[in-house]
Amino acid sequence: MSVPNFEELDLLHRYMCKAVSDPKRIQILYALHNAKYHVTALAELLDTPQPTISRHLALLKQRGLVIGERDGAAVYYRLADERIIEVLDTMRRMLRDLFESHSNNLEA
């Protein structure tokens, strides 16, 4: 595989990496993997102030990771693309493997 060009990687970093650089945003993505939520319900589920959830959702929406759908007065959010969960799960497995490997090296 060839090395991707810098411009593509810069876009990847600005749009995707920065969007998932906050643990609360990752938590929101996982919550939206299971169901659609409006801001207040997400705030309650994640025990986080509603303005904080709103700010995170705005960034995730701007980056194209979530979609807001109006239903009367409420806006319900859902994942724009389920593959983000696969990416996050892969990174979590890599982290677990890294810690396990590090732990095994310390025991040797």
QUIZI-V998476 format. One record per pair of residues at least 12 apart in sequence whose ideal C-beta (glycine too) atoms are under 7 Angstrom apart, sorted by the first residue. I is the first residue (numbers start at 1). J is the second residue. D is the distance in whole Angstrom. If there is no record, write none. Layout:
# QUIZI-V998476
i=(I:I)
j=(J:J)
d=(D:D)
This chain:
# QUIZI-V998476
i=(15:19:19:19:19:20:22:24:24:25:25:26:27:28:28:28:28:28:28:29:29:29:29:29:30:31:31:32:32:32:32:33:33:33:36:36:36:37:37:38:38:38:39:39:39:57:64:65:65:66:66:66:67)
j=(63:59:60:63:65:88:56:48:56:56:60:88:46:42:46:53:56:57:60:65:79:84:85:88:85:45:46:66:77:78:79:79:82:85:76:77:78:76:77:74:75:76:53:54:57:77:80:80:84:78:79:80:80)
d=(5:6:6:4:6:7:7:6:6:5:6:6:6:6:7:7:6:7:7:7:7:6:7:7:7:6:6:6:6:6:5:6:7:5:4:7:5:7:6:5:6:5:5:5:7:6:6:6:6:7:6:6:5)
